[in-house]
Amino acid sequence: MSAPLEGLVDFLYLDARGWVSTWYRNKIDQTAQEMSPPTDQERASSLRLANEVTWTVGDRAVAEDEVAAAWDTRQGQPRPRASRKTAWIPTA
């Protein structure tokens, strides 16, 4: 499903089901319905989960608002192909 990215990336990406993920099977998206946008409650729950990770850029810790912006960017991008054979790789 998302094998080309799992365990190889240290950034947020949409997995084959349209959920925000990072590293190896670390789904940091509490959206109940795959391939759909989150409710406000699902987004808040997802951001709490995403902020359990220690994110850095170089030596600088990433602020929670930066994590939220990155999460929203990934969540708002086009969904992966329905075939689920490969993951969608973000370009930005």
PyMOL CGO cylinders between C-alpha atoms (Angstrom):
from pymol import cmd
from pymol.cgo import CYLINDER

trace = [
    CYLINDER, 0.00, 0.00, 0.00, 2.34, 2.77, 1.18, 0.3, 1, 1, 1, 1, 1, 1,
    CYLINDER, 2.34, 2.77, 1.18, 5.47, 0.62, 1.11, 0.3, 1, 1, 1, 1, 1, 1,
    CYLINDER, 5.47, 0.62, 1.11, 7.53, 3.03, -1.03, 0.3, 1, 1, 1, 1, 1, 1,
    CYLINDER, 7.53, 3.03, -1.03, 7.45, 5.60, 1.80, 0.3, 1, 1, 1, 1, 1, 1,
    CYLINDER, 7.45, 5.60, 1.80, 7.09, 3.61, 5.01, 0.3, 1, 1, 1, 1, 1, 1,
    CYLINDER, 7.09, 3.61, 5.01, 10.15, 3.79, 7.21, 0.3, 1, 1, 1, 1, 1, 1,
    CYLINDER, 10.15, 3.79, 7.21, 12.01, 5.94, 4.70, 0.3, 1, 1, 1, 1, 1, 1,
    CYLINDER, 12.01, 5.94, 4.70, 10.66, 9.44, 5.26, 0.3, 1, 1, 1, 1, 1, 1,
    CYLINDER, 10.66, 9.44, 5.26, 10.71, 11.83, 8.20, 0.3, 1, 1, 1, 1, 1, 1,
    CYLINDER, 10.71, 11.83, 8.20, 7.96, 14.10, 6.92, 0.3, 1, 1, 1, 1, 1, 1,
    CYLINDER, 7.96, 14.10, 6.92, 4.20, 13.95, 6.65, 0.3, 1, 1, 1, 1, 1, 1,
    CYLINDER, 4.20, 13.95, 6.65, 2.61, 12.26, 3.65, 0.3, 1, 1, 1, 1, 1, 1,
    CYLINDER, 2.61, 12.26, 3.65, -0.78, 10.92, 2.61, 0.3, 1, 1, 1, 1, 1, 1,
    CYLINDER, -0.78, 10.92, 2.61, -0.83, 7.15, 2.70, 0.3, 1, 1, 1, 1, 1, 1,
    CYLINDER, -0.83, 7.15, 2.70, -2.71, 4.97, 0.23, 0.3, 1, 1, 1, 1, 1, 1,
    CYLINDER, -2.71, 4.97, 0.23, -5.96, 5.46, 2.15, 0.3, 1, 1, 1, 1, 1, 1,
    CYLINDER, -5.96, 5.46, 2.15, -5.68, 9.25, 2.27, 0.3, 1, 1, 1, 1, 1, 1,
    CYLINDER, -5.68, 9.25, 2.27, -4.58, 9.47, 5.90, 0.3, 1, 1, 1, 1, 1, 1,
    CYLINDER, -4.58, 9.47, 5.90, -1.69, 11.64, 7.09, 0.3, 1, 1, 1, 1, 1, 1,
    CYLINDER, -1.69, 11.64, 7.09, 1.21, 9.38, 8.13, 0.3, 1, 1, 1, 1, 1, 1,
    CYLINDER, 1.21, 9.38, 8.13, 4.94, 9.46, 8.80, 0.3, 1, 1, 1, 1, 1, 1,
    CYLINDER, 4.94, 9.46, 8.80, 7.75, 6.94, 9.15, 0.3, 1, 1, 1, 1, 1, 1,
    CYLINDER, 7.75, 6.94, 9.15, 6.69, 3.28, 9.30, 0.3, 1, 1, 1, 1, 1, 1,
    CYLINDER, 6.69, 3.28, 9.30, 2.95, 2.86, 9.71, 0.3, 1, 1, 1, 1, 1, 1,
    CYLINDER, 2.95, 2.86, 9.71, 2.71, 5.87, 11.99, 0.3, 1, 1, 1, 1, 1, 1,
    CYLINDER, 2.71, 5.87, 11.99, -0.74, 7.06, 11.11, 0.3, 1, 1, 1, 1, 1, 1,
    CYLINDER, -0.74, 7.06, 11.11, -1.19, 10.47, 12.72, 0.3, 1, 1, 1, 1, 1, 1,
    CYLINDER, -1.19, 10.47, 12.72, -4.67, 11.02, 11.41, 0.3, 1, 1, 1, 1, 1, 1,
    CYLINDER, -4.67, 11.02, 11.41, -7.83, 10.31, 13.39, 0.3, 1, 1, 1, 1, 1, 1,
    CYLINDER, -7.83, 10.31, 13.39, -10.15, 10.82, 10.41, 0.3, 1, 1, 1, 1, 1, 1,
    CYLINDER, -10.15, 10.82, 10.41, -12.66, 7.98, 10.61, 0.3, 1, 1, 1, 1, 1, 1,
    CYLINDER, -12.66, 7.98, 10.61, -13.55, 7.75, 6.93, 0.3, 1, 1, 1, 1, 1, 1,
    CYLINDER, -13.55, 7.75, 6.93, -10.67, 7.03, 4.55, 0.3, 1, 1, 1, 1, 1, 1,
    CYLINDER, -10.67, 7.03, 4.55, -10.30, 9.31, 1.52, 0.3, 1, 1, 1, 1, 1, 1,
    CYLINDER, -10.30, 9.31, 1.52, -12.31, 12.08, 3.22, 0.3, 1, 1, 1, 1, 1, 1,
    CYLINDER, -12.31, 12.08, 3.22, -11.59, 15.36, 5.01, 0.3, 1, 1, 1, 1, 1, 1,
    CYLINDER, -11.59, 15.36, 5.01, -11.62, 15.32, 8.82, 0.3, 1, 1, 1, 1, 1, 1,
    CYLINDER, -11.62, 15.32, 8.82, -14.26, 16.81, 11.05, 0.3, 1, 1, 1, 1, 1, 1,
    CYLINDER, -14.26, 16.81, 11.05, -13.09, 19.57, 13.42, 0.3, 1, 1, 1, 1, 1, 1,
    CYLINDER, -13.09, 19.57, 13.42, -12.95, 17.01, 16.26, 0.3, 1, 1, 1, 1, 1, 1,
    CYLINDER, -12.95, 17.01, 16.26, -10.97, 14.52, 14.14, 0.3, 1, 1, 1, 1, 1, 1,
    CYLINDER, -10.97, 14.52, 14.14, -8.51, 17.28, 13.14, 0.3, 1, 1, 1, 1, 1, 1,
    CYLINDER, -8.51, 17.28, 13.14, -7.99, 18.32, 16.78, 0.3, 1, 1, 1, 1, 1, 1,
    CYLINDER, -7.99, 18.32, 16.78, -7.44, 14.70, 17.82, 0.3, 1, 1, 1, 1, 1, 1,
    CYLINDER, -7.44, 14.70, 17.82, -5.04, 14.18, 14.90, 0.3, 1, 1, 1, 1, 1, 1,
    CYLINDER, -5.04, 14.18, 14.90, -3.00, 17.25, 15.80, 0.3, 1, 1, 1, 1, 1, 1,
    CYLINDER, -3.00, 17.25, 15.80, -2.68, 16.07, 19.42, 0.3, 1, 1, 1, 1, 1, 1,
    CYLINDER, -2.68, 16.07, 19.42, -1.33, 12.79, 18.06, 0.3, 1, 1, 1, 1, 1, 1,
    CYLINDER, -1.33, 12.79, 18.06, 1.00, 14.54, 15.58, 0.3, 1, 1, 1, 1, 1, 1,
    CYLINDER, 1.00, 14.54, 15.58, 2.42, 16.70, 18.37, 0.3, 1, 1, 1, 1, 1, 1,
    CYLINDER, 2.42, 16.70, 18.37, 3.45, 13.62, 20.35, 0.3, 1, 1, 1, 1, 1, 1,
    CYLINDER, 3.45, 13.62, 20.35, 6.28, 13.35, 17.82, 0.3, 1, 1, 1, 1, 1, 1,
    CYLINDER, 6.28, 13.35, 17.82, 9.38, 15.49, 18.37, 0.3, 1, 1, 1, 1, 1, 1,
    CYLINDER, 9.38, 15.49, 18.37, 9.68, 17.35, 15.06, 0.3, 1, 1, 1, 1, 1, 1,
    CYLINDER, 9.68, 17.35, 15.06, 12.84, 19.26, 14.20, 0.3, 1, 1, 1, 1, 1, 1,
    CYLINDER, 12.84, 19.26, 14.20, 14.25, 21.30, 11.35, 0.3, 1, 1, 1, 1, 1, 1,
    CYLINDER, 14.25, 21.30, 11.35, 18.00, 21.13, 11.71, 0.3, 1, 1, 1, 1, 1, 1,
    CYLINDER, 18.00, 21.13, 11.71, 18.63, 21.91, 15.37, 0.3, 1, 1, 1, 1, 1, 1,
    CYLINDER, 18.63, 21.91, 15.37, 15.37, 23.80, 15.84, 0.3, 1, 1, 1, 1, 1, 1,
    CYLINDER, 15.37, 23.80, 15.84, 12.27, 22.29, 17.40, 0.3, 1, 1, 1, 1, 1, 1,
    CYLINDER, 12.27, 22.29, 17.40, 9.17, 22.71, 15.27, 0.3, 1, 1, 1, 1, 1, 1,
    CYLINDER, 9.17, 22.71, 15.27, 6.32, 24.63, 16.91, 0.3, 1, 1, 1, 1, 1, 1,
    CYLINDER, 6.32, 24.63, 16.91, 2.82, 23.15, 17.20, 0.3, 1, 1, 1, 1, 1, 1,
    CYLINDER, 2.82, 23.15, 17.20, 1.42, 25.72, 14.77, 0.3, 1, 1, 1, 1, 1, 1,
    CYLINDER, 1.42, 25.72, 14.77, 3.99, 24.61, 12.17, 0.3, 1, 1, 1, 1, 1, 1,
    CYLINDER, 3.99, 24.61, 12.17, 2.97, 20.97, 12.69, 0.3, 1, 1, 1, 1, 1, 1,
    CYLINDER, 2.97, 20.97, 12.69, -0.69, 21.99, 12.26, 0.3, 1, 1, 1, 1, 1, 1,
    CYLINDER, -0.69, 21.99, 12.26, 0.12, 23.87, 9.04, 0.3, 1, 1, 1, 1, 1, 1,
    CYLINDER, 0.12, 23.87, 9.04, 2.03, 20.88, 7.62, 0.3, 1, 1, 1, 1, 1, 1,
    CYLINDER, 2.03, 20.88, 7.62, -0.74, 18.47, 8.64, 0.3, 1, 1, 1, 1, 1, 1,
    CYLINDER, -0.74, 18.47, 8.64, -3.41, 20.69, 7.05, 0.3, 1, 1, 1, 1, 1, 1,
    CYLINDER, -3.41, 20.69, 7.05, -1.34, 20.97, 3.87, 0.3, 1, 1, 1, 1, 1, 1,
    CYLINDER, -1.34, 20.97, 3.87, -1.07, 17.18, 3.52, 0.3, 1, 1, 1, 1, 1, 1,
    CYLINDER, -1.07, 17.18, 3.52, -4.71, 16.60, 4.44, 0.3, 1, 1, 1, 1, 1, 1,
    CYLINDER, -4.71, 16.60, 4.44, -5.81, 19.17, 1.84, 0.3, 1, 1, 1, 1, 1, 1,
    CYLINDER, -5.81, 19.17, 1.84, -3.85, 17.73, -1.08, 0.3, 1, 1, 1, 1, 1, 1,
    CYLINDER, -3.85, 17.73, -1.08, -5.34, 15.43, -3.73, 0.3, 1, 1, 1, 1, 1, 1,
    CYLINDER, -5.34, 15.43, -3.73, -6.10, 11.93, -2.55, 0.3, 1, 1, 1, 1, 1, 1,
    CYLINDER, -6.10, 11.93, -2.55, -3.96, 8.98, -3.69, 0.3, 1, 1, 1, 1, 1, 1,
    CYLINDER, -3.96, 8.98, -3.69, -5.08, 6.83, -6.57, 0.3, 1, 1, 1, 1, 1, 1,
    CYLINDER, -5.08, 6.83, -6.57, -7.89, 4.48, -5.68, 0.3, 1, 1, 1, 1, 1, 1,
    CYLINDER, -7.89, 4.48, -5.68, -5.87, 1.43, -6.76, 0.3, 1, 1, 1, 1, 1, 1,
    CYLINDER, -5.87, 1.43, -6.76, -3.87, 1.56, -3.50, 0.3, 1, 1, 1, 1, 1, 1,
    CYLINDER, -3.87, 1.56, -3.50, -0.92, -0.09, -5.22, 0.3, 1, 1, 1, 1, 1, 1,
    CYLINDER, -0.92, -0.09, -5.22, 1.43, 2.80, -4.55, 0.3, 1, 1, 1, 1, 1, 1,
    CYLINDER, 1.43, 2.80, -4.55, 1.53, 5.73, -2.16, 0.3, 1, 1, 1, 1, 1, 1,
    CYLINDER, 1.53, 5.73, -2.16, 1.09, 9.28, -3.33, 0.3, 1, 1, 1, 1, 1, 1,
    CYLINDER, 1.09, 9.28, -3.33, 4.38, 11.12, -2.91, 0.3, 1, 1, 1, 1, 1, 1,
    CYLINDER, 4.38, 11.12, -2.91, 4.08, 14.79, -1.93, 0.3, 1, 1, 1, 1, 1, 1,
    CYLINDER, 4.08, 14.79, -1.93, 5.91, 17.31, -4.07, 0.3, 1, 1, 1, 1, 1, 1,
    CYLINDER, 5.91, 17.31, -4.07, 5.92, 20.20, -1.60, 0.3, 1, 1, 1, 1, 1, 1,
]
cmd.load_cgo(trace, "trace")
